[in-house]
């Protein structure tokens, strides 16, 4: 059955797997920590008192992203009850942005792109992103690339998007990975442009043929009638001084068709001119495509049996591994699910036993429990660490006047549209952005899970068709990764279908159990996706997992690697 079993009004809730710690159930704890204390806010910190020689002065106020409680403790200000308002959010960052601070410029752009309290203003967002991009600020370059990839506020241009991603990630233009990805995009664009040109050529040929026929028809209709001849058939020239007589009234009926033909001819000529202009633009775009060299093949990664610790392979240090696994199954006010707790337990077991993760598991967690667990990771994670966040439980979406928002649902959730205790995707992204870990992978098994990121795709899958070389891993390891594998996109997903697990959880766990080597996330997704689509089809259901980078969380060109504990060189 589907990973949601109830519908109220226009809103459909679905599932994923998560759980709450025993400490969360203590009433005293709930009374001390408030939900709003743990949410990420736009905070304006006070200036700092500094001394220069004998002079003491106060620095300008500093904007930052932090939790509400941290902002208050540091003497900062934030809008408590209207944080979704455009003006209040801009008020925190605009002054610093106008002063040329690239982070503030990017935050202002993101505010305009989200369209807080109104529709998105992509044109304004692009202007601010460009200011920060001109300063080589990686987050602005990346976000600007996503707008070009989707054609939001600018003409769609995937090659330009790819080049902006390359700059954001510090990838040399002549690198094998960039050349490979750009070559693939160039081929796709070239094929599309050539297809458009062929279609326009066909349309022009047809329209020109129609124009030719109409012009002949008009010439025939407007030609003078032939002179009358005597009965003998010998033409008789008019006598001197005679004038041509008008045709009988009945013959004037040909004037209307002639007028219609002229209108059709004018319309056809305009249509042809427009097509020729579009054809010229497509030809120009085709001619302007960069001549990329064909990239050298990336050698497949040989089987590695390291003699050293499983967290290291040769000179490659993968760092420490942590996991936060949440399974929400037994809901208090909405219909419970069947598999999230089993999913969470199996996922935690394979991560701990097979891959050496340090795992924290939450079963049937409240909103405070989920957000507190995310926030507490700030005290644990270091810059070279890895974090996997696995969520299984109900997921929901709400339509506003301007956009659609996605949520993870804690077990204390109320039915829609009461979203008081729901955890919005925006908060999950904000926490993920703030954590110090170099590599973070979010795996979400719930309805509408794909809404966690608005990034259109993952263009730099980097090796899914060419293999994963040591060069690939060595390049990816030092780069930040903020990645999402979702059990589906903006649709419901199955809660069952995988034995005692969901279809997605069963596929995810099976692939991790079967893996014998270093497993990059793109390859894991490829394997899991095929299993899910096949198993879902056997249950008479269409389910397509998605793989994206998490926009707004500081993703670079990094990847997340699964390294078995017992891997031997």
Secondary structure, 3 states (H helix, E strand, C coil): CECCCCEECCEECEEEECEECHHHHCHHHHHHCCHHHHCEEEEEECCCEEEECCEEEECCCEEEEEEHHHHHHCCCECCCCCCCCHHHHHHHHHHHHHCCCHHHHHHHHHHHHHCCCCCCCHHHHHHHHHHHHCCCCHHHHHHHHHHHHHCCCCCCCHHHHHHHHHHHCCCCCCCHHHHHHHHHHHHHHHHHHHHHHHHHHHHHHHHHHHHHHHHHHHHHHHCCCCCCECCCCCECCCCCCCCCCCCCHHHHHHHHHHHHHHHHHHHHHHHHHHHHHHHHHHHHHHHHCCCCCCCCCCCCCCCCCCCCCCCEECCEECCCEEEEEEECCCCCCCCCCCCHHHHHHHHHHHHHHHHCCEEEEEECCCHHHHHHHHHHHHHCCCCCCEEEEEEEEEEEEEECCCCEEEEECCCCCCCCCCCCCCEEHHHHHHHHHHCCCCEEEEEEECCCHHHHCCCCCCCCCCCCCCCCCHHHHHHHHCCCEEEEEECCCCCCCECCEECCEEHHHHHHHHHHHHCCCCEEHHHHHHHHHHHHHHHHHHCCCCCCCEEEECCCCCCCCCCCEECCCCCCC
